[in-house]
Amino acid sequence: MSTDTLSLVFSALADPTRRQIVARLAAGDATLTELAEPFDMSLQAVAKHLAVLEDAGVVTRGKDGRRRPAHLEVEVLDLMAGWIERYRQRAEERYQRLDEVLAAMPDAEKTSEPGRDGHCGVSST
């Protein structure tokens, strides 16, 4: 997936209405009218959201007689998940290295010097 396509997909999914449409389509194909049911907006507004998802390749529209059901392109979401997972793994590796460094450090209580424990070294009693 090219960076431009990835940008289009992330941009399309940045809108909560479009994410809800994707969630609905994950359950199965649906027509524009079916997709618009839960929203308090016009069919034209939902159609515009659907067009953004189509342009990004997240959704395709088919023909079933007079119906034009929208279909979720799961492969696009799989590619996004792969991209995210690659960076999640890199971050996890960094955290594991940090854990190893912290585990190898001497215990702070054993090596603390007066005044290095966050106190000024003056007793309050």
Secondary structure as GFF3:
##gff-version 3
##sequence-region A 1 125
A	DSSP	alpha_helix	3	12	.	.	.	ID=ss1
A	DSSP	alpha_helix	16	26	.	.	.	ID=ss2
A	DSSP	alpha_helix	32	36	.	.	.	ID=ss3
A	DSSP	alpha_helix	43	55	.	.	.	ID=ss4
A	DSSP	beta_strand	59	61	.	.	.	ID=ss5
A	DSSP	beta_strand	70	72	.	.	.	ID=ss6
A	DSSP	alpha_helix	74	104	.	.	.	ID=ss7
A	DSSP	alpha_helix	108	111	.	.	.	ID=ss8
###
